[in-house]
């Protein structure tokens, strides 16, 4: 096989990329990577197929082929030769440590550069601290029913300071156990300071220049601010600073109702705050299936969380300790007041300080680093992984990508990233979990869709828990009954979704789910019941009957 790169004009979207890839695949090309942003395609051809065939195929697909040249496939790095390091990593989160550990196992000399706290977002300011506080909130919520399991309170209010202290201790313990202590365990260098590229082969840290054969940018992302008048002049909170509060606010307003806003809003609702979630969209979780959005909205309303949809944000102002959010909803002006204001409207990649132009690394419209299917940037010596690429923002995705980077940058394996089946979980109550295609996405891809929607009041575990607001939804190919997507709103949905992920990833069918034994009085039984719902009314079946 020989590897080629061809310039192509006329590609304007990912659909164009697919058309070019199919055209090349039809003539026998392999490992095809088309990019409309770069206006090119990279592919491999066997010896018996000439490059003119590739040009002709692209032309017949209604695109304009240009210059074509042969390129060298990436080879395994010669370790311990020139340069200060074999792999130099900027950042110290999940992607960085995954890449560092695997690269050391290859025998590489590795260094990691960190300008702040080792460990990245998840352990320091994301998953770990938020989930431990979420659990505390759940305990407080349960205490309203059973006062024997309540938290420490003062005059009937939850004392937040001891919880934050406990959270900080847990974060420190896990940061040391899962990150800091592994630096000596695996023997790579940690360099404290801010890195910036001075050219394609060199970074500068603390005035010292360091070179490497390969680089990995894994600098993550941070909260972004929406363009709302007056916002920068008020004492707003982000997902980071909210978790440092020492007192539960009487009222909390959240601008943004994505997974971060919903999780943190739910946390403070359980701790005793009056919470208002605000969003521009008319529909909650608009990228999810409608049944999921409806179930989540119903749960929020039942729990007493205020939801403001379709809001046009006019301005934000502060009057003493009170923050006022001025909005227009359905043509009517409204002011929402609270002691604390959380802004949870997305995240931006941490790329501003890297001087990427000096390294020839291309970025997108939001300054995210653009990578190809092998996690390489436009500079073939530089890779990127994790949130800095604005891909799925989960620590397990970042760690997976970091491992692929090590295999490709150091091992020369040319492995492709495969993010076609990525489960996601929002830790509300009920929780939200999803994997695979939504019904709309499946139809857009040309599938004839068959779906099953099972309300949670048909799941025995939910019935005995007296928590029946939620839903199981399966999306399947009507012709083969192959499971294309699974979407759940229920208690422990995050635990159930792993089984669904295996079903989607390995092409199981609805019949496979029906034929599998599901433990009774578990939420996972909902998967089997949802499969049975394709052609039966499960309300008319006896317990465990298929």
Backbone torsions as a table, in degrees:
resi	resn	phi	psi	omega
1	UNK	NA	141.4	175.6
2	UNK	-119.7	142.3	-176.0
3	UNK	-100.9	135.0	-177.5
4	UNK	-131.0	154.6	171.9
5	UNK	-126.2	130.5	-179.1
6	UNK	-128.4	135.5	174.5
7	UNK	-79.0	138.2	-177.3
8	UNK	-134.8	131.5	174.3
9	UNK	-103.8	149.4	175.8
10	UNK	105.1	-10.8	177.1
11	UNK	-81.3	129.4	-176.8
12	UNK	-126.9	-5.1	-176.2
13	UNK	-160.4	177.3	179.4
14	UNK	-66.6	-27.9	175.7
15	UNK	-63.4	-38.5	176.3
16	UNK	-62.8	-40.2	178.1
17	UNK	-59.0	-42.3	180.0
18	UNK	-65.1	-40.1	179.2
19	UNK	-61.7	-44.0	179.3
20	UNK	-65.0	-43.1	-179.1
21	UNK	-61.7	-42.6	178.9
22	UNK	-64.2	-41.7	179.6
23	UNK	-60.5	-42.8	179.8
24	UNK	-71.9	-38.0	179.0
25	UNK	-62.2	-34.9	-178.1
26	UNK	-67.2	-19.9	177.7
27	UNK	-98.4	2.0	177.3
28	UNK	105.6	7.2	178.2
29	UNK	-71.7	153.2	-179.7
30	UNK	-133.0	164.4	178.5
31	UNK	48.8	52.2	-175.1
32	UNK	-84.4	134.2	177.2
33	UNK	-136.4	102.6	179.7
34	UNK	-101.1	139.7	-179.3
35	UNK	-134.0	114.0	177.9
36	UNK	-72.0	-28.3	179.4
37	UNK	-65.6	-39.3	-179.2
38	UNK	-93.3	-8.8	178.6
39	UNK	64.5	45.6	-176.7
40	UNK	-155.8	166.8	171.5
41	UNK	-136.8	140.0	175.6
42	UNK	-117.2	134.2	-175.7
43	UNK	-158.3	168.8	177.1
44	UNK	-116.8	143.5	178.2
45	UNK	-127.7	140.1	172.9
46	UNK	-69.6	163.3	-175.1
47	UNK	-56.8	-31.9	-172.8
48	UNK	-86.8	5.5	177.6
49	UNK	-118.3	122.1	-177.6
50	UNK	-82.1	160.0	-177.6
51	UNK	-68.9	-23.6	178.8
52	UNK	-64.1	-29.6	177.1
53	UNK	-64.1	-37.3	178.5
54	UNK	-66.4	-43.8	178.3
55	UNK	-61.2	-42.9	-179.4
56	UNK	-64.0	-41.2	-179.3
57	UNK	-63.6	-40.8	179.1
58	UNK	-67.1	-40.7	178.6
59	UNK	-62.9	-42.1	-179.9
60	UNK	-68.9	-21.8	175.5
61	UNK	-83.2	5.9	175.3
62	UNK	76.4	29.4	172.5
63	UNK	-121.0	164.6	-172.7
64	UNK	-106.8	104.1	178.6
65	UNK	-71.8	143.1	178.7
66	UNK	-119.8	-137.3	-178.3
67	UNK	-63.7	138.3	176.9
68	UNK	-126.4	137.5	179.8
69	UNK	-145.4	152.4	178.8
70	UNK	-82.6	138.7	178.4
71	UNK	-124.2	157.9	-179.4
72	UNK	-83.4	132.2	171.8
73	UNK	-65.4	146.1	-177.6
74	UNK	-65.7	134.0	179.4
75	UNK	-106.7	161.0	178.7
76	UNK	-60.6	134.0	-177.9
77	UNK	-65.2	137.4	172.6
78	UNK	-79.3	112.0	-172.0
79	UNK	-80.1	150.1	173.5
80	UNK	68.5	24.1	-179.2
81	UNK	-99.7	-119.4	-177.5
82	UNK	-77.9	162.1	176.8
83	UNK	88.3	161.5	-180.0
84	UNK	-73.9	-34.3	-176.9
85	UNK	-140.7	156.3	171.7
86	UNK	-78.4	-39.8	176.8
87	UNK	-136.8	125.5	177.8
88	UNK	-114.8	120.4	-173.4
89	UNK	-109.0	130.3	176.4
90	UNK	-104.0	112.8	-174.1
91	UNK	116.9	160.2	-176.8
92	UNK	-142.9	35.5	178.5
93	UNK	-96.8	-153.8	-175.6
94	UNK	-60.8	-44.6	179.4
95	UNK	-64.2	-42.2	-177.0
96	UNK	-63.6	-47.6	-178.0
97	UNK	-69.5	-37.4	177.5
98	UNK	-60.8	-45.4	179.6
99	UNK	-66.7	-41.8	-178.0
100	UNK	-63.0	-46.9	-177.5
101	UNK	-62.9	-46.3	-178.3
102	UNK	-68.6	-36.9	179.4
103	UNK	-65.2	-39.7	176.0
104	UNK	-62.2	-38.7	177.9
105	UNK	-64.0	-27.0	173.7
106	UNK	-75.7	-12.6	-178.0
107	UNK	99.1	12.6	-176.1
108	UNK	-81.5	153.2	170.9
109	UNK	-90.8	118.8	-168.5
110	UNK	-125.1	142.8	171.1
111	UNK	-133.5	151.8	-179.9
112	UNK	-125.1	132.3	-179.5
113	UNK	-109.8	128.1	-178.9
114	UNK	-136.1	126.6	-179.2
115	UNK	-89.8	-15.2	-178.0
116	UNK	-125.9	-124.3	-177.5
117	UNK	-97.1	132.8	179.2
118	UNK	-62.1	139.7	174.7
119	UNK	119.1	-17.2	176.6
120	UNK	74.1	-165.7	-172.2
121	UNK	-68.3	-49.3	-167.2
122	UNK	-57.1	-54.7	-174.1
123	UNK	-76.6	-29.0	-173.3
124	UNK	-90.8	-47.1	-172.4
125	UNK	-136.0	10.0	-175.8
126	UNK	-122.0	-109.4	-171.9
127	UNK	-54.1	-54.2	-171.2
128	UNK	-64.2	-55.3	-178.6
129	UNK	-65.0	-38.4	-178.0
130	UNK	-68.8	-38.9	-176.9
131	UNK	-72.6	-34.3	178.0
132	UNK	-69.3	-35.4	175.7
133	UNK	-72.4	-34.7	175.5
134	UNK	-59.2	-40.7	178.4
135	UNK	-64.1	-39.7	177.2
136	UNK	-62.0	-40.4	178.1
137	UNK	-63.6	-39.4	178.3
138	UNK	-63.1	-40.8	178.7
139	UNK	-62.6	-41.6	178.9
140	UNK	-64.9	-37.9	177.6
141	UNK	-63.1	-43.0	178.5
142	UNK	-64.8	-29.4	-178.0
143	UNK	-66.4	-21.2	177.4
144	UNK	-67.2	-25.4	177.2
145	UNK	-94.3	-40.0	-178.0
146	UNK	-128.2	97.1	-173.9
147	UNK	-66.5	-10.8	-179.5
148	UNK	-73.3	-13.2	-178.2
149	UNK	-113.5	22.0	-176.0
150	UNK	-74.7	170.5	177.3
151	UNK	-91.7	171.5	175.8
152	UNK	-63.6	127.9	-177.9
153	UNK	-128.0	162.0	175.4
154	UNK	-134.8	117.7	-177.7
155	UNK	54.5	37.9	176.7
156	UNK	84.7	-3.4	-179.4
157	UNK	-106.1	145.3	177.7
158	UNK	-67.4	132.0	174.7
159	UNK	-84.3	109.4	-173.9
160	UNK	-77.7	-32.7	-175.4
161	UNK	-55.3	-46.6	178.6
162	UNK	-62.9	-34.2	177.9
163	UNK	-66.5	-42.3	178.9
164	UNK	-64.3	-39.8	177.5
165	UNK	-62.4	-44.1	177.6
166	UNK	-62.2	-41.3	178.1
167	UNK	-61.6	-44.7	-179.1
168	UNK	-63.3	-37.9	178.6
169	UNK	-65.5	-41.6	178.3
170	UNK	-64.7	-43.2	179.0
171	UNK	-60.1	-45.1	179.9
172	UNK	-61.5	-43.1	-179.5
173	UNK	-62.7	-47.3	-178.4
174	UNK	-71.3	-33.6	177.4
175	UNK	-62.6	-43.6	178.6
176	UNK	-68.1	-43.4	-175.7
177	UNK	-68.2	-42.6	-171.7
178	UNK	-99.6	-9.4	-177.8
179	UNK	-132.8	-72.6	-170.3
180	UNK	-55.5	-46.8	-176.9
181	UNK	-67.3	-20.6	-178.9
182	UNK	-77.1	-16.1	179.4
183	UNK	-62.3	-49.1	177.4
184	UNK	-73.0	-33.9	-179.1
185	UNK	-58.1	-42.4	-177.2
186	UNK	-100.7	-12.3	170.9
187	UNK	78.8	36.4	171.6
188	UNK	-107.0	164.2	-174.5
189	UNK	-88.2	144.3	171.0
190	UNK	-113.3	123.6	180.0
191	UNK	-114.4	118.6	-178.8
192	UNK	-89.4	127.4	-179.5
193	UNK	148.1	175.0	-178.8
194	UNK	-98.6	130.8	-177.2
195	UNK	-99.1	143.1	169.8
196	UNK	-143.0	144.5	179.8
197	UNK	-76.8	138.9	173.3
198	UNK	-107.0	-22.7	171.3
199	UNK	-160.6	-169.4	-174.1
200	UNK	-70.0	-15.2	-175.2
201	UNK	-122.0	3.4	-169.2
202	UNK	-142.1	139.5	169.2
203	UNK	-118.9	159.1	177.4
204	UNK	-118.2	130.4	178.0
205	UNK	-134.4	123.4	179.1
206	UNK	53.9	37.5	178.6
207	UNK	80.4	-1.7	-179.7
208	UNK	-105.9	135.5	-179.9
209	UNK	-93.6	134.7	-179.4
210	UNK	-127.8	137.5	179.5
211	UNK	-114.9	159.1	179.2
212	UNK	-156.4	158.0	176.2
213	UNK	-74.1	-35.7	179.2
214	UNK	-139.4	151.7	178.2
215	UNK	-126.4	149.7	170.1
216	UNK	-126.5	125.3	174.3
217	UNK	-98.4	116.2	-179.1
218	UNK	-138.7	57.7	-171.9
219	UNK	-91.3	-1.0	173.3
220	UNK	72.2	-158.9	-177.8
221	UNK	-141.8	167.4	-179.3
222	UNK	-141.1	164.4	-177.3
223	UNK	-58.8	140.5	177.3
224	UNK	-110.4	154.5	-178.1
225	UNK	-105.4	137.8	174.7
226	UNK	-78.4	157.0	-179.1
227	UNK	-81.5	72.9	179.3
228	UNK	-108.0	128.9	-177.8
229	UNK	-57.0	131.2	175.6
230	UNK	85.6	-8.4	-174.3
231	UNK	-61.9	-40.7	-176.9
232	UNK	-70.2	-12.6	-179.1
233	UNK	-94.2	-4.5	-179.1
234	UNK	-107.9	164.5	-180.0
235	UNK	-86.6	76.1	-180.0
236	UNK	-85.5	164.0	176.9
237	UNK	-114.0	154.1	170.6
238	UNK	-114.0	177.9	178.1
239	UNK	-60.8	-23.2	177.9
240	UNK	-79.2	-53.2	-173.9
241	UNK	-73.8	-25.9	178.1
242	UNK	-59.8	-36.5	-176.8
243	UNK	-75.8	-0.7	177.8
244	UNK	-104.8	-0.6	179.3
245	UNK	-59.4	144.4	178.9
246	UNK	-105.0	-3.6	-179.3
247	UNK	-141.2	137.1	177.9
248	UNK	-73.4	121.5	179.7
249	UNK	-71.0	149.0	177.3
250	UNK	-64.1	-41.1	179.2
251	UNK	-132.1	140.9	177.9
252	UNK	-132.6	125.3	173.9
253	UNK	-103.2	134.9	179.7
254	UNK	-119.2	117.7	173.2
255	UNK	-89.8	112.3	-175.6
256	UNK	110.0	130.2	-178.9
257	UNK	-129.3	39.7	169.7
258	UNK	-79.1	-163.3	-174.0
259	UNK	-64.3	-34.7	179.9
260	UNK	-69.2	-48.4	179.7
261	UNK	-61.6	-40.2	-178.8
262	UNK	-69.3	-44.0	-180.0
263	UNK	-62.5	-47.7	-176.3
264	UNK	-74.1	-32.9	174.4
265	UNK	-63.5	-44.2	178.0
266	UNK	-62.9	-39.8	178.9
267	UNK	-56.3	-52.3	-175.2
268	UNK	-75.8	-25.2	171.0
269	UNK	-61.2	-44.9	-180.0
270	UNK	-67.6	-26.9	179.0
271	UNK	-83.8	-7.7	174.1
272	UNK	119.5	0.5	178.5
273	UNK	-78.3	150.0	166.5
274	UNK	-85.1	115.9	-170.5
275	UNK	-110.5	135.0	173.7
276	UNK	-122.0	119.8	174.7
277	UNK	-95.9	131.4	-177.7
278	UNK	-124.9	140.1	179.2
279	UNK	-149.7	156.7	178.6
280	UNK	-75.0	-38.0	-174.7
281	UNK	-68.9	150.4	176.1
282	UNK	-77.1	-17.4	-176.3
283	UNK	-122.2	132.8	176.1
284	UNK	-68.4	138.0	177.6
285	UNK	49.3	58.1	-171.5
286	UNK	-66.1	-18.2	179.1
287	UNK	-85.6	-5.9	178.2
288	UNK	-93.4	169.6	174.8
289	UNK	-63.2	146.9	-178.0
290	UNK	-55.1	-38.8	-179.2
291	UNK	-62.2	-33.3	177.9
292	UNK	-69.3	-47.6	179.8
293	UNK	-58.0	-44.8	-177.8
294	UNK	-64.5	-42.1	-179.6
295	UNK	-65.2	-41.3	-179.3
296	UNK	-67.4	-43.3	179.4
297	UNK	-61.9	-41.9	178.3
298	UNK	-61.0	-42.6	179.8
299	UNK	-63.5	-43.5	-179.7
300	UNK	-60.7	-44.6	-178.5
301	UNK	-66.0	-42.3	178.8
302	UNK	-60.6	-33.5	-177.4
303	UNK	-82.4	-9.7	178.1
304	UNK	91.9	15.8	174.5
305	UNK	-85.4	131.3	-179.9
306	UNK	-78.7	136.7	-178.9
307	UNK	-127.4	122.0	177.2
308	UNK	-113.0	112.6	-178.7
309	UNK	-109.1	159.2	178.1
310	UNK	63.0	34.7	-176.0
311	UNK	-87.0	130.0	169.5
312	UNK	-98.0	110.4	-175.0
313	UNK	-77.7	119.6	-178.1
314	UNK	-90.3	-53.3	180.0
315	UNK	-166.3	165.8	175.4
316	UNK	-127.3	138.7	177.8
317	UNK	-141.8	162.8	179.7
318	UNK	-123.7	131.4	177.9
319	UNK	-122.4	97.5	-172.9
320	UNK	67.7	-121.9	177.4
321	UNK	-92.6	-4.5	-174.9
322	UNK	-92.7	129.1	175.4
323	UNK	-98.7	133.8	-178.0
324	UNK	-118.6	124.7	178.0
325	UNK	-108.0	116.0	-179.6
326	UNK	-94.7	123.1	-178.8
327	UNK	-135.2	163.4	170.2
328	UNK	-118.9	124.7	-179.7
329	UNK	-127.8	122.7	-178.2
330	UNK	53.6	39.4	177.1
331	UNK	80.1	-2.3	-178.6
332	UNK	-110.3	135.2	178.9
333	UNK	-78.6	143.3	-176.6
334	UNK	-146.2	146.8	177.0
335	UNK	-122.8	124.8	177.6
336	UNK	-107.6	122.5	-177.4
337	UNK	-110.0	147.0	177.6
338	UNK	-163.9	161.9	177.1
339	UNK	-75.8	-29.6	179.4
340	UNK	-132.0	147.1	-179.0
341	UNK	-128.1	119.7	177.8
342	UNK	-103.3	129.0	175.1
343	UNK	-103.7	114.8	-176.9
344	UNK	-134.2	67.7	-173.8
345	UNK	-114.9	33.6	176.3
346	UNK	110.2	179.9	-175.7
347	UNK	-133.0	153.8	179.9
348	UNK	-119.6	145.1	-178.6
349	UNK	-69.6	144.5	179.0
350	UNK	-87.7	83.5	-177.4
351	UNK	-125.6	-9.7	-170.9
352	UNK	-58.7	-37.3	-172.9
353	UNK	-87.6	-2.5	-170.0
354	UNK	-83.2	-14.1	-177.4
355	UNK	55.2	51.6	-173.3
356	UNK	-65.3	-27.4	-179.7
357	UNK	-61.8	-32.9	178.8
358	UNK	-66.1	-24.6	-179.4
359	UNK	-98.0	-1.0	-179.6
360	UNK	71.1	31.4	-179.9
361	UNK	-99.6	121.2	-177.8
362	UNK	-83.3	144.5	177.2
363	UNK	-123.5	162.2	179.7
364	UNK	-90.5	-168.1	-175.6
365	UNK	-64.2	-28.6	-179.3
366	UNK	-101.2	16.8	-179.9
367	UNK	68.8	19.0	173.4
368	UNK	-75.9	150.0	-180.0
369	UNK	-80.0	129.0	179.7
370	UNK	-85.5	129.2	178.3
371	UNK	-127.1	160.6	176.9
372	UNK	-96.8	-168.8	-176.4
373	UNK	-66.6	-11.3	-178.9
374	UNK	-107.3	9.9	-179.1
375	UNK	73.2	12.0	177.0
376	UNK	-85.0	146.7	173.5
377	UNK	-87.0	-171.9	176.8
378	UNK	-66.9	-17.4	170.1
379	UNK	-96.7	115.6	-171.6
380	UNK	-66.7	-11.2	176.3
381	UNK	-90.5	-8.8	-173.3
382	UNK	-118.3	130.6	179.9
383	UNK	-114.9	163.9	175.2
384	UNK	-143.3	149.4	-178.4
385	UNK	-154.3	155.9	176.8
386	UNK	85.5	-158.1	-171.1
387	UNK	-64.1	-20.9	-178.7
388	UNK	-65.0	-16.8	177.1
389	UNK	-93.4	-5.9	-176.3
390	UNK	58.2	32.7	169.0
391	UNK	-80.7	-163.1	177.2
392	UNK	-56.3	121.1	-170.9
393	UNK	-92.1	72.9	177.4
394	UNK	-129.5	143.6	-177.3
395	UNK	-65.3	-31.2	179.9
396	UNK	-72.0	-27.6	173.4
397	UNK	-70.7	-43.4	178.9
398	UNK	-59.7	-44.5	-179.6
399	UNK	-64.1	-40.3	176.9
400	UNK	-61.1	-46.4	-179.2
401	UNK	-64.8	-38.0	177.8
402	UNK	-61.6	-38.7	176.5
403	UNK	-64.7	-39.3	177.3
404	UNK	-64.0	-40.0	177.9
405	UNK	-59.1	-45.2	179.2
406	UNK	-61.8	-43.7	179.3
407	UNK	-60.8	-38.3	-176.8
408	UNK	-85.9	-48.3	-175.1
409	UNK	-70.6	-36.4	-177.5
410	UNK	-106.3	-42.6	-176.5
411	UNK	-84.0	-14.2	179.6
412	UNK	62.8	32.3	-173.9
413	UNK	-87.7	-14.2	-179.3
414	UNK	53.7	47.2	176.0
415	UNK	-81.3	139.4	176.2
416	UNK	-89.8	143.6	170.9
417	UNK	-68.8	138.5	175.9
418	UNK	-127.1	97.8	179.3
419	UNK	-111.6	31.3	-178.6
420	UNK	-74.8	-23.8	-179.4
421	UNK	-130.2	91.3	-178.3
422	UNK	-121.1	113.4	176.9
423	UNK	-75.2	148.8	176.2
424	UNK	-134.1	145.0	-178.0
425	UNK	-133.8	135.5	170.2
426	UNK	-112.2	122.9	-169.4
427	UNK	-90.3	59.4	171.3
428	UNK	-93.8	-169.4	175.2
429	UNK	-137.5	106.7	4.0
430	UNK	-70.0	155.4	179.6
431	UNK	-82.8	162.2	-178.0
432	UNK	-118.5	129.8	178.6
433	UNK	-139.4	141.3	-176.8
434	UNK	-149.2	148.8	175.0
435	UNK	-152.5	146.1	177.4
436	UNK	80.8	-158.2	-172.7
437	UNK	-85.8	142.4	166.7
438	UNK	-75.9	170.4	178.2
439	UNK	-59.8	-43.5	-179.5
440	UNK	-65.2	-43.3	179.4
441	UNK	-63.0	-40.5	179.0
442	UNK	-61.6	-42.1	179.1
443	UNK	-66.2	-39.1	178.7
444	UNK	-63.1	-29.7	178.4
445	UNK	-84.6	2.9	174.0
446	UNK	94.6	6.8	179.1
447	UNK	-77.9	144.0	164.3
448	UNK	-85.2	118.3	-166.6
449	UNK	-99.8	138.4	168.4
450	UNK	-122.0	134.2	-174.9
451	UNK	-127.9	159.2	175.4
452	UNK	-132.2	129.0	178.3
453	UNK	-123.5	115.9	-176.9
454	UNK	-115.5	112.2	176.9
455	UNK	-66.7	150.9	-173.7
456	UNK	-66.9	-20.1	179.2
457	UNK	-73.2	1.8	173.1
458	UNK	-103.0	2.9	-179.8
459	UNK	-103.1	117.1	-174.7
460	UNK	-53.1	-39.0	-179.2
461	UNK	-61.4	-41.4	179.3
462	UNK	-66.2	-36.0	179.9
463	UNK	-64.8	-47.2	-178.6
464	UNK	-70.1	-24.1	176.4
465	UNK	-80.0	-11.3	-174.6
466	UNK	59.5	33.5	177.2
467	UNK	-132.6	87.5	-170.5
468	UNK	-111.2	13.4	174.3
469	UNK	-86.5	113.7	-178.4
470	UNK	159.3	-174.1	-173.6
471	UNK	-162.5	150.1	165.7
472	UNK	-113.6	132.1	176.0
473	UNK	-131.3	129.2	174.1
474	UNK	-112.2	136.3	174.9
475	UNK	-114.6	125.3	-175.2
476	UNK	-132.6	157.1	171.9
477	UNK	-73.8	119.8	-175.4
478	UNK	-62.0	-27.6	-176.8
479	UNK	-80.6	-42.5	-174.9
480	UNK	-106.8	-14.0	-173.8
481	UNK	62.8	19.2	174.0
482	UNK	-67.3	134.9	-179.0
483	UNK	-74.5	121.1	-178.0
484	UNK	-101.0	-28.1	-178.4
485	UNK	-161.2	150.1	177.0
486	UNK	-135.0	132.8	-175.1
487	UNK	-137.5	127.2	-169.2
488	UNK	-134.6	137.3	166.2
489	UNK	-124.0	108.6	-178.4
490	UNK	-169.6	168.1	168.7
491	UNK	-62.5	138.8	178.2
492	UNK	61.3	26.4	178.3
493	UNK	-59.6	-33.4	179.8
494	UNK	-64.8	-30.6	177.0
495	UNK	-76.7	-34.9	-178.4
496	UNK	-71.0	-32.2	-169.2
497	UNK	-67.5	-20.5	179.7
498	UNK	-65.8	-41.0	176.0
499	UNK	-61.8	-39.9	177.8
500	UNK	-65.1	-36.3	178.2
501	UNK	-61.6	-42.5	177.7
502	UNK	-64.1	-38.9	179.4
503	UNK	-62.0	-44.4	-179.3
504	UNK	-70.9	-44.3	-175.9
505	UNK	-63.6	-40.2	-174.4
506	UNK	-103.2	17.0	169.7
507	UNK	68.2	32.6	177.0
508	UNK	-68.6	155.7	-179.2
509	UNK	-105.6	170.3	174.8
510	UNK	-58.2	-39.5	179.5
511	UNK	-64.1	-35.7	176.9
512	UNK	-60.9	-41.4	179.0
513	UNK	-67.3	-39.9	178.8
514	UNK	-62.3	-37.9	-174.4
515	UNK	-82.6	-5.1	-179.2
516	UNK	-89.7	146.4	177.1
517	UNK	-81.9	129.6	179.1
518	UNK	-115.7	126.9	179.9
519	UNK	-59.1	134.8	-178.8
520	UNK	-74.0	147.5	-177.9
521	UNK	61.0	37.5	166.5
522	UNK	-121.2	153.9	177.8
523	UNK	-68.3	-26.0	179.3
524	UNK	-63.3	-22.7	177.1
525	UNK	-60.6	-22.8	177.8
526	UNK	-57.9	-30.8	177.4
527	UNK	-62.0	-46.5	179.9
528	UNK	-67.4	-42.6	179.9
529	UNK	-62.9	-37.7	177.1
530	UNK	-65.5	-35.8	176.0
531	UNK	-66.4	-41.5	178.2
532	UNK	-64.3	-28.6	-177.1
533	UNK	-66.6	-16.1	178.0
534	UNK	-57.8	-34.3	-178.6
535	UNK	-139.5	12.7	178.3
536	UNK	-139.5	157.8	172.5
537	UNK	-95.5	102.4	-173.0
538	UNK	-67.0	-18.7	178.5
539	UNK	-67.8	-15.9	-179.6
540	UNK	-105.1	15.9	175.8
541	UNK	-105.5	151.7	174.6
542	UNK	-76.7	171.5	-179.3
543	UNK	-58.1	134.5	176.2
544	UNK	66.0	5.1	-177.5
545	UNK	-82.1	135.1	178.2
546	UNK	-110.1	NA	NA
